[in-house]
Amino acid sequence: MAIERTFSILKPDATERNLTGAINALIEKAGLRIVAQKRIRMTREQAETFYGVHKARPFFGELVDFMTSGPVVVQVLEGEGAVLKYRDVMGATDPSKAADGTIRKLHAKSIGENSVHGSDAAETAAIEIAQFFSGNEIVG
Ligand code: CMP
């Protein structure tokens, strides 16, 4: 399988509970390499753009409020089949449905406060990465 990149966010419920290191350990244990990382406070504009695809959903306002409520850690992860691999490591969106040992099973509080985001496809990953990182910030 080809080496690819995916985009990850450690969400405010994770940074608030000081889980950056614990989650990064799960990411690295799965064989993914963190090739870019920064801790930021998302603006409303950034969150609305990032989650634009969910604009018509009833939870959109709640989602933007949550993602701007505290610091997040944005990351680029690299590895073989990184998009699918990270989705496996994260577990299902709803933590009550997530498999044992996944980030969301271990740490997520609810479907909204679910600790991490990961891209759903390689094309989406490229767009999401470009929203938060310039090329020279990614060091593989
Ligand atoms: P994420 O992978 O970041 O992409 C969209 C997010 O919307 C998702 O994770 C969830 O955190 C959030 N989400 C999905 N469904 C709901 C819901 N029913 N209520 C609140 N937030 C939701």
py3Dmol code that shows the C-alpha trace and the ligand (Angstrom):
import py3Dmol

protein = """\
ATOM      1  CA  MET A   1       0.000   0.000   0.000  1.00  0.00           C
ATOM      2  CA  ALA A   2       1.221   3.510  -0.815  1.00  0.00           C
ATOM      3  CA  ILE A   3       2.583   5.976   1.710  1.00  0.00           C
ATOM      4  CA  GLU A   4      -0.016   8.715   2.133  1.00  0.00           C
ATOM      5  CA  ARG A   5      -0.898  11.576   4.456  1.00  0.00           C
ATOM      6  CA  THR A   6      -3.983  12.315   6.488  1.00  0.00           C
ATOM      7  CA  PHE A   7      -5.114  15.278   8.557  1.00  0.00           C
ATOM      8  CA  SER A   8      -5.883  14.959  12.266  1.00  0.00           C
ATOM      9  CA  ILE A   9      -7.300  17.243  14.953  1.00  0.00           C
ATOM     10  CA  LEU A  10      -7.034  16.581  18.682  1.00  0.00           C
ATOM     11  CA  LYS A  11     -10.216  18.357  19.784  1.00  0.00           C
ATOM     12  CA  PRO A  12     -10.829  20.688  22.763  1.00  0.00           C
ATOM     13  CA  ASP A  13     -12.159  17.883  25.009  1.00  0.00           C
ATOM     14  CA  ALA A  14      -8.792  16.118  24.542  1.00  0.00           C
ATOM     15  CA  THR A  15      -6.523  19.138  25.099  1.00  0.00           C
ATOM     16  CA  GLU A  16      -8.629  20.160  28.123  1.00  0.00           C
ATOM     17  CA  ARG A  17      -7.903  16.776  29.761  1.00  0.00           C
ATOM     18  CA  ASN A  18      -4.179  16.901  28.847  1.00  0.00           C
ATOM     19  CA  LEU A  19      -4.505  13.895  26.502  1.00  0.00           C
ATOM     20  CA  THR A  20      -2.218  15.070  23.675  1.00  0.00           C
ATOM     21  CA  GLY A  21       0.603  12.713  24.670  1.00  0.00           C
ATOM     22  CA  ALA A  22      -1.689   9.726  25.336  1.00  0.00           C
ATOM     23  CA  ILE A  23      -3.377  10.114  21.938  1.00  0.00           C
ATOM     24  CA  ASN A  24      -0.080  10.688  20.132  1.00  0.00           C
ATOM     25  CA  ALA A  25       1.230   7.460  21.690  1.00  0.00           C
ATOM     26  CA  LEU A  26      -1.720   5.532  20.171  1.00  0.00           C
ATOM     27  CA  ILE A  27      -1.102   7.189  16.784  1.00  0.00           C
ATOM     28  CA  GLU A  28       2.612   6.313  16.814  1.00  0.00           C
ATOM     29  CA  LYS A  29       2.002   2.786  18.131  1.00  0.00           C
ATOM     30  CA  ALA A  30      -0.195   2.174  15.069  1.00  0.00           C
ATOM     31  CA  GLY A  31       2.781   2.985  12.815  1.00  0.00           C
ATOM     32  CA  LEU A  32       1.695   6.486  11.805  1.00  0.00           C
ATOM     33  CA  ARG A  33       4.345   9.237  11.828  1.00  0.00           C
ATOM     34  CA  ILE A  34       3.415  12.748  13.048  1.00  0.00           C
ATOM     35  CA  VAL A  35       5.114  14.829  10.324  1.00  0.00           C
ATOM     36  CA  ALA A  36       3.545  18.168  11.327  1.00  0.00           C
ATOM     37  CA  GLN A  37       1.832  19.366  14.482  1.00  0.00           C
ATOM     38  CA  LYS A  38       0.754  22.646  16.056  1.00  0.00           C
ATOM     39  CA  ARG A  39      -1.496  23.748  18.894  1.00  0.00           C
ATOM     40  CA  ILE A  40      -3.891  26.513  17.847  1.00  0.00           C
ATOM     41  CA  ARG A  41      -7.141  28.144  18.847  1.00  0.00           C
ATOM     42  CA  MET A  42      -9.473  27.822  15.841  1.00  0.00           C
ATOM     43  CA  THR A  43     -11.353  30.944  14.830  1.00  0.00           C
ATOM     44  CA  ARG A  44     -15.082  30.679  14.060  1.00  0.00           C
ATOM     45  CA  GLU A  45     -14.262  31.357  10.422  1.00  0.00           C
ATOM     46  CA  GLN A  46     -11.736  28.504  10.314  1.00  0.00           C
ATOM     47  CA  ALA A  47     -14.178  26.074  11.974  1.00  0.00           C
ATOM     48  CA  GLU A  48     -17.082  27.090   9.714  1.00  0.00           C
ATOM     49  CA  THR A  49     -14.899  26.628   6.627  1.00  0.00           C
ATOM     50  CA  PHE A  50     -13.441  23.338   7.837  1.00  0.00           C
ATOM     51  CA  TYR A  51     -16.867  21.838   8.633  1.00  0.00           C
ATOM     52  CA  GLY A  52     -18.642  23.542   5.690  1.00  0.00           C
ATOM     53  CA  VAL A  53     -19.868  20.171   4.402  1.00  0.00           C
ATOM     54  CA  HIS A  54     -21.970  19.854   7.597  1.00  0.00           C
ATOM     55  CA  LYS A  55     -23.498  23.355   7.369  1.00  0.00           C
ATOM     56  CA  ALA A  56     -27.077  22.097   6.909  1.00  0.00           C
ATOM     57  CA  ARG A  57     -26.857  19.593   9.776  1.00  0.00           C
ATOM     58  CA  PRO A  58     -28.757  20.368  12.997  1.00  0.00           C
ATOM     59  CA  PHE A  59     -25.541  20.009  15.041  1.00  0.00           C
ATOM     60  CA  PHE A  60     -23.491  22.490  12.942  1.00  0.00           C
ATOM     61  CA  GLY A  61     -23.752  25.407  15.406  1.00  0.00           C
ATOM     62  CA  GLU A  62     -22.905  23.162  18.343  1.00  0.00           C
ATOM     63  CA  LEU A  63     -19.952  21.712  16.408  1.00  0.00           C
ATOM     64  CA  VAL A  64     -18.492  25.148  15.599  1.00  0.00           C
ATOM     65  CA  ASP A  65     -19.034  26.330  19.208  1.00  0.00           C
ATOM     66  CA  PHE A  66     -17.233  23.251  20.520  1.00  0.00           C
ATOM     67  CA  MET A  67     -14.302  23.390  18.096  1.00  0.00           C
ATOM     68  CA  THR A  68     -13.649  27.037  19.026  1.00  0.00           C
ATOM     69  CA  SER A  69     -14.156  26.506  22.777  1.00  0.00           C
ATOM     70  CA  GLY A  70     -10.501  25.694  23.548  1.00  0.00           C
ATOM     71  CA  PRO A  71      -7.143  24.795  22.028  1.00  0.00           C
ATOM     72  CA  VAL A  72      -6.865  22.077  19.401  1.00  0.00           C
ATOM     73  CA  VAL A  73      -3.802  20.274  18.037  1.00  0.00           C
ATOM     74  CA  VAL A  74      -3.768  20.028  14.250  1.00  0.00           C
ATOM     75  CA  GLN A  75      -1.549  17.349  12.737  1.00  0.00           C
ATOM     76  CA  VAL A  76      -0.418  15.718   9.533  1.00  0.00           C
ATOM     77  CA  LEU A  77       0.053  11.956   9.844  1.00  0.00           C
ATOM     78  CA  GLU A  78       2.021   9.903   7.344  1.00  0.00           C
ATOM     79  CA  GLY A  79       2.188   6.171   6.706  1.00  0.00           C
ATOM     80  CA  GLU A  80       1.017   3.271   4.597  1.00  0.00           C
ATOM     81  CA  GLY A  81      -2.690   3.700   3.955  1.00  0.00           C
ATOM     82  CA  ALA A  82      -2.720   6.544   6.507  1.00  0.00           C
ATOM     83  CA  VAL A  83      -6.319   7.680   5.876  1.00  0.00           C
ATOM     84  CA  LEU A  84      -7.925   4.309   6.584  1.00  0.00           C
ATOM     85  CA  LYS A  85      -5.386   3.362   9.227  1.00  0.00           C
ATOM     86  CA  TYR A  86      -6.115   6.511  11.250  1.00  0.00           C
ATOM     87  CA  ARG A  87      -9.867   5.945  10.954  1.00  0.00           C
ATOM     88  CA  ASP A  88      -9.288   2.487  12.467  1.00  0.00           C
ATOM     89  CA  VAL A  89      -7.168   3.963  15.267  1.00  0.00           C
ATOM     90  CA  MET A  90      -9.827   6.620  16.013  1.00  0.00           C
ATOM     91  CA  GLY A  91     -12.793   4.228  16.110  1.00  0.00           C
ATOM     92  CA  ALA A  92     -16.425   5.039  15.292  1.00  0.00           C
ATOM     93  CA  THR A  93     -17.651   8.668  15.493  1.00  0.00           C
ATOM     94  CA  ASP A  94     -20.009   7.679  18.313  1.00  0.00           C
ATOM     95  CA  PRO A  95     -17.785   6.419  21.156  1.00  0.00           C
ATOM     96  CA  SER A  96     -20.482   4.002  22.348  1.00  0.00           C
ATOM     97  CA  LYS A  97     -20.032   2.198  19.005  1.00  0.00           C
ATOM     98  CA  ALA A  98     -16.213   2.412  18.896  1.00  0.00           C
ATOM     99  CA  ALA A  99     -14.116  -0.764  19.091  1.00  0.00           C
ATOM    100  CA  ASP A 100     -12.026  -1.568  22.151  1.00  0.00           C
ATOM    101  CA  GLY A 101      -8.578   0.011  22.187  1.00  0.00           C
ATOM    102  CA  THR A 102      -9.494   2.857  19.822  1.00  0.00           C
ATOM    103  CA  ILE A 103      -8.904   6.511  20.735  1.00  0.00           C
ATOM    104  CA  ARG A 104     -12.626   7.270  20.899  1.00  0.00           C
ATOM    105  CA  LYS A 105     -13.454   4.172  22.964  1.00  0.00           C
ATOM    106  CA  LEU A 106     -10.695   5.059  25.410  1.00  0.00           C
ATOM    107  CA  HIS A 107     -11.104   8.839  25.595  1.00  0.00           C
ATOM    108  CA  ALA A 108     -14.164  10.343  23.823  1.00  0.00           C
ATOM    109  CA  LYS A 109     -16.947  11.804  25.958  1.00  0.00           C
ATOM    110  CA  SER A 110     -19.806  11.828  23.403  1.00  0.00           C
ATOM    111  CA  ILE A 111     -20.559  11.915  19.658  1.00  0.00           C
ATOM    112  CA  GLY A 112     -19.913  15.676  19.685  1.00  0.00           C
ATOM    113  CA  GLU A 113     -16.960  15.738  22.108  1.00  0.00           C
ATOM    114  CA  ASN A 114     -15.249  12.794  20.461  1.00  0.00           C
ATOM    115  CA  SER A 115     -11.579  13.765  21.009  1.00  0.00           C
ATOM    116  CA  VAL A 116     -10.285  13.457  17.440  1.00  0.00           C
ATOM    117  CA  HIS A 117     -11.014  14.185  13.804  1.00  0.00           C
ATOM    118  CA  GLY A 118      -9.462  12.357  10.852  1.00  0.00           C
ATOM    119  CA  SER A 119      -9.924  12.863   7.109  1.00  0.00           C
ATOM    120  CA  ASP A 120     -12.401  10.533   5.371  1.00  0.00           C
ATOM    121  CA  ALA A 121     -10.479  10.220   2.059  1.00  0.00           C
ATOM    122  CA  ALA A 122      -7.125  11.118   0.496  1.00  0.00           C
ATOM    123  CA  GLU A 123      -8.689  13.979  -1.530  1.00  0.00           C
ATOM    124  CA  THR A 124     -10.289  15.474   1.605  1.00  0.00           C
ATOM    125  CA  ALA A 125      -6.998  15.055   3.468  1.00  0.00           C
ATOM    126  CA  ALA A 126      -5.150  17.188   0.909  1.00  0.00           C
ATOM    127  CA  ILE A 127      -7.731  19.980   1.232  1.00  0.00           C
ATOM    128  CA  GLU A 128      -7.775  19.826   5.056  1.00  0.00           C
ATOM    129  CA  ILE A 129      -3.963  19.770   5.322  1.00  0.00           C
ATOM    130  CA  ALA A 130      -3.706  22.834   3.046  1.00  0.00           C
ATOM    131  CA  GLN A 131      -6.163  24.743   5.280  1.00  0.00           C
ATOM    132  CA  PHE A 132      -3.799  24.574   8.257  1.00  0.00           C
ATOM    133  CA  PHE A 133      -0.249  23.888   7.019  1.00  0.00           C
ATOM    134  CA  SER A 134       2.106  25.290   4.439  1.00  0.00           C
ATOM    135  CA  GLY A 135       4.425  22.859   2.666  1.00  0.00           C
ATOM    136  CA  ASN A 136       7.549  23.812   4.612  1.00  0.00           C
ATOM    137  CA  GLU A 137       5.824  23.041   7.953  1.00  0.00           C
ATOM    138  CA  ILE A 138       5.485  19.369   7.003  1.00  0.00           C
ATOM    139  CA  VAL A 139       8.682  17.419   7.552  1.00  0.00           C
ATOM    140  CA  GLY A 140       8.489  13.766   6.604  1.00  0.00           C
TER     141      GLY A 140
END
"""
ligand_1 = """\
22
CMP
P -15.651 14.754 12.881
O -14.946 13.553 12.384
O -14.816 15.869 13.388
O -16.606 15.319 11.723
C -17.844 15.926 11.960
C -18.177 15.971 13.402
O -19.514 16.276 13.703
C -17.972 14.610 14.003
O -16.610 14.309 14.070
C -18.697 14.720 15.329
O -17.872 15.203 16.363
C -19.742 15.773 15.000
N -21.061 15.154 15.058
C -21.511 14.164 14.284
N -22.765 13.857 14.642
C -23.097 14.665 15.672
C -24.243 14.814 16.458
N -25.337 14.049 16.260
N -24.219 15.754 17.420
C -23.133 16.532 17.599
N -22.003 16.431 16.871
C -21.981 15.500 15.917
"""
view = py3Dmol.view(width=600, height=400)
view.addModel(protein, "pdb")
view.setStyle({"model": 0}, {"cartoon": {"style": "trace"}})
view.addModel(ligand_1, "xyz")
view.setStyle({"model": 1}, {"stick": {}})
view.zoomTo()
view.show()
